[in-house]
Amino acid sequence: MPEQDDRDVPSPRGTHDPEETEAERRRRRARFLRELAEAQALRDRVQPRRAKAARLRHAMRMRTFRW
């Protein structure tokens, strides 16, 4: 079996590129957050009862939160 370099082994946190710029990281994060919001909106449309219960729980948390 041929020996592998450490560079061929994927990092545990995914694709970590040391040359990645801050702007690229922000773009990737923005895309992830957009997709997450889209998935949450889809779940809310598909399961309206669960979405309503989640809204009520959030409202209760906000009412009982002390500044």
MDAnalysis code that builds the backbone (N, CA, C; Angstrom):
import MDAnalysis as mda
import numpy as np

u = mda.Universe.empty(201, n_residues=67, atom_resindex=np.repeat(np.arange(67), 3), trajectory=True)
u.add_TopologyAttr("name", ["N", "CA", "C"] * 67)
u.add_TopologyAttr("resid", np.arange(1, 68))
u.add_TopologyAttr("resname", ["MET", "PRO", "GLU", "GLN", "ASP", "ASP", "ARG", "ASP", "VAL", "PRO", "SER", "PRO", "ARG", "GLY", "THR", "HIS", "ASP", "PRO", "GLU", "GLU", "THR", "GLU", "ALA", "GLU", "ARG", "ARG", "ARG", "ARG", "ARG", "ALA", "ARG", "PHE", "LEU", "ARG", "GLU", "LEU", "ALA", "GLU", "ALA", "GLN", "ALA", "LEU", "ARG", "ASP", "ARG", "VAL", "GLN", "PRO", "ARG", "ARG", "ALA", "LYS", "ALA", "ALA", "ARG", "LEU", "ARG", "HIS", "ALA", "MET", "ARG", "MET", "ARG", "THR", "PHE", "ARG", "TRP"])
u.atoms.positions = np.array([
    [0.838, -1.187, 0.000],
    [0.000, 0.000, 0.000],
    [0.881, 1.248, 0.000],
    [0.574, 2.212, -0.823],
    [1.363, 3.447, -0.805],
    [1.021, 4.272, 0.428],
    [2.051, 4.936, 0.955],
    [1.814, 5.773, 2.130],
    [1.193, 7.093, 1.699],
    [0.316, 7.612, 2.554],
    [-0.377, 8.855, 2.239],
    [0.272, 10.010, 2.975],
    [0.242, 11.169, 2.368],
    [0.707, 12.377, 3.035],
    [-0.380, 12.868, 3.975],
    [0.013, 13.674, 4.940],
    [-0.968, 14.269, 5.850],
    [-1.890, 15.220, 5.106],
    [-1.431, 15.736, 3.961],
    [-2.262, 16.673, 3.202],
    [-3.477, 15.986, 2.589],
    [-3.391, 14.679, 2.351],
    [-4.512, 13.961, 1.740],
    [-5.625, 13.658, 2.729],
    [-5.332, 13.728, 4.004],
    [-6.328, 13.410, 5.029],
    [-7.185, 14.653, 5.257],
    [-8.521, 14.514, 5.126],
    [-9.377, 15.689, 5.352],
    [-9.341, 16.104, 6.807],
    [-9.437, 17.399, 7.033],
    [-9.430, 17.905, 8.401],
    [-10.764, 17.573, 9.068],
    [-10.791, 17.414, 10.385],
    [-12.034, 17.032, 11.067],
    [-13.115, 18.102, 11.001],
    [-12.751, 19.359, 10.776],
    [-13.753, 20.433, 10.732],
    [-14.246, 20.685, 9.326],
    [-13.925, 19.821, 8.389],
    [-14.384, 20.021, 7.019],
    [-13.269, 20.578, 6.172],
    [-13.626, 21.400, 5.203],
    [-12.631, 21.937, 4.289],
    [-12.078, 23.233, 4.852],
    [-10.952, 23.121, 5.525],
    [-10.304, 24.303, 6.098],
    [-9.173, 24.699, 5.167],
    [-9.307, 25.834, 4.547],
    [-8.310, 26.322, 3.613],
    [-7.544, 27.460, 4.276],
    [-6.252, 27.288, 4.528],
    [-5.514, 28.359, 5.211],
    [-5.436, 29.647, 4.393],
    [-5.595, 29.552, 3.070],
    [-5.552, 30.744, 2.233],
    [-6.920, 31.390, 2.058],
    [-7.945, 30.875, 2.743],
    [-9.294, 31.420, 2.606],
    [-9.338, 32.835, 3.181],
    [-9.872, 33.749, 2.397],
    [-9.933, 35.131, 2.865],
    [-11.148, 35.333, 3.754],
    [-11.134, 36.433, 4.467],
    [-12.257, 36.765, 5.354],
    [-13.538, 36.969, 4.553],
    [-13.429, 37.561, 3.372],
    [-14.609, 37.790, 2.536],
    [-15.210, 36.467, 2.079],
    [-14.360, 35.504, 1.712],
    [-14.879, 34.190, 1.304],
    [-15.571, 33.498, 2.464],
    [-14.986, 33.613, 3.649],
    [-15.601, 32.991, 4.828],
    [-16.963, 33.628, 5.106],
    [-17.053, 34.970, 4.989],
    [-18.333, 35.649, 5.214],
    [-19.371, 35.249, 4.174],
    [-18.947, 35.118, 2.907],
    [-19.885, 34.685, 1.857],
    [-20.402, 33.276, 2.128],
    [-19.486, 32.381, 2.527],
    [-19.894, 31.002, 2.811],
    [-20.844, 30.969, 3.996],
    [-20.569, 31.769, 5.026],
    [-21.447, 31.823, 6.207],
    [-22.808, 32.405, 5.849],
    [-22.825, 33.459, 5.012],
    [-24.094, 34.059, 4.604],
    [-24.934, 33.057, 3.818],
    [-24.277, 32.290, 2.923],
    [-25.015, 31.284, 2.156],
    [-25.598, 30.225, 3.083],
    [-24.804, 29.787, 4.080],
    [-25.292, 28.801, 5.032],
    [-26.499, 29.334, 5.809],
    [-26.419, 30.581, 6.271],
    [-27.525, 31.153, 7.044],
    [-28.775, 31.325, 6.186],
    [-28.607, 31.681, 4.897],
    [-29.770, 31.775, 3.990],
    [-30.430, 30.414, 3.815],
    [-29.605, 29.382, 3.613],
    [-30.162, 28.037, 3.446],
    [-30.834, 27.558, 4.722],
    [-30.264, 27.895, 5.865],
    [-30.866, 27.510, 7.136],
    [-32.227, 28.183, 7.317],
    [-32.301, 29.476, 7.020],
    [-33.577, 30.191, 7.142],
    [-34.611, 29.625, 6.179],
    [-34.168, 29.264, 4.976],
    [-35.085, 28.676, 3.999],
    [-35.613, 27.330, 4.496],
    [-34.744, 26.523, 5.078],
    [-35.172, 25.223, 5.606],
    [-36.141, 25.404, 6.771],
    [-35.889, 26.383, 7.625],
    [-36.798, 26.625, 8.745],
    [-38.150, 27.115, 8.250],
    [-38.164, 27.968, 7.225],
    [-39.434, 28.447, 6.672],
    [-40.210, 27.288, 6.050],
    [-39.509, 26.399, 5.360],
    [-40.175, 25.236, 4.770],
    [-40.770, 24.351, 5.858],
    [-40.000, 24.126, 6.925],
    [-40.505, 23.292, 8.017],
    [-41.721, 23.939, 8.661],
    [-41.713, 25.265, 8.806],
    [-42.864, 25.954, 9.388],
    [-44.108, 25.813, 8.515],
    [-43.920, 25.841, 7.198],
    [-45.076, 25.667, 6.298],
    [-45.608, 24.246, 6.319],
    [-44.690, 23.286, 6.450],
    [-45.101, 21.883, 6.409],
    [-45.729, 21.449, 7.734],
    [-45.254, 22.006, 8.848],
    [-45.752, 21.615, 10.166],
    [-46.252, 22.853, 10.918],
    [-47.406, 23.385, 10.523],
    [-47.864, 24.645, 11.127],
    [-48.141, 24.533, 12.626],
    [-48.605, 23.387, 13.095],
    [-48.893, 23.257, 14.525],
    [-47.614, 23.356, 15.347],
    [-46.563, 22.674, 14.882],
    [-45.282, 22.740, 15.587],
    [-44.708, 24.152, 15.536],
    [-44.881, 24.829, 14.409],
    [-44.374, 26.201, 14.270],
    [-45.107, 27.136, 15.234],
    [-46.412, 26.950, 15.363],
    [-47.181, 27.799, 16.281],
    [-46.743, 27.552, 17.719],
    [-46.548, 26.300, 18.087],
    [-46.093, 25.982, 19.445],
    [-44.715, 26.595, 19.699],
    [-43.832, 26.552, 18.704],
    [-42.505, 27.134, 18.863],
    [-42.604, 28.646, 19.033],
    [-43.498, 29.288, 18.260],
    [-43.682, 30.740, 18.413],
    [-44.190, 31.081, 19.807],
    [-45.127, 30.302, 20.309],
    [-45.669, 30.552, 21.647],
    [-44.606, 30.353, 22.730],
    [-43.780, 29.302, 22.588],
    [-42.699, 29.077, 23.548],
    [-41.700, 30.231, 23.529],
    [-41.375, 30.693, 22.329],
    [-40.439, 31.809, 22.220],
    [-41.021, 33.076, 22.848],
    [-42.299, 33.329, 22.609],
    [-42.940, 34.502, 23.195],
    [-42.936, 34.411, 24.718],
    [-43.179, 33.220, 25.256],
    [-43.168, 33.043, 26.713],
    [-41.760, 33.291, 27.270],
    [-40.756, 32.785, 26.574],
    [-39.383, 33.035, 27.025],
    [-39.072, 34.519, 27.021],
    [-39.513, 35.224, 26.000],
    [-39.224, 36.652, 25.917],
    [-39.979, 37.431, 26.994],
    [-41.191, 37.006, 27.342],
    [-41.947, 37.689, 28.385],
    [-41.322, 37.504, 29.746],
    [-40.730, 36.325, 29.986],
    [-40.191, 36.033, 31.321],
    [-38.722, 36.392, 31.426],
    [-38.105, 36.852, 30.360],
    [-36.689, 37.224, 30.408],
    [-36.518, 38.545, 31.136],
    [-35.571, 38.600, 32.036],
    [-35.307, 39.837, 32.778],
    [-34.080, 40.525, 32.211],
    [-34.218, 41.807, 31.954],
    [-33.090, 42.582, 31.422],
    [-32.198, 42.925, 32.514],
])
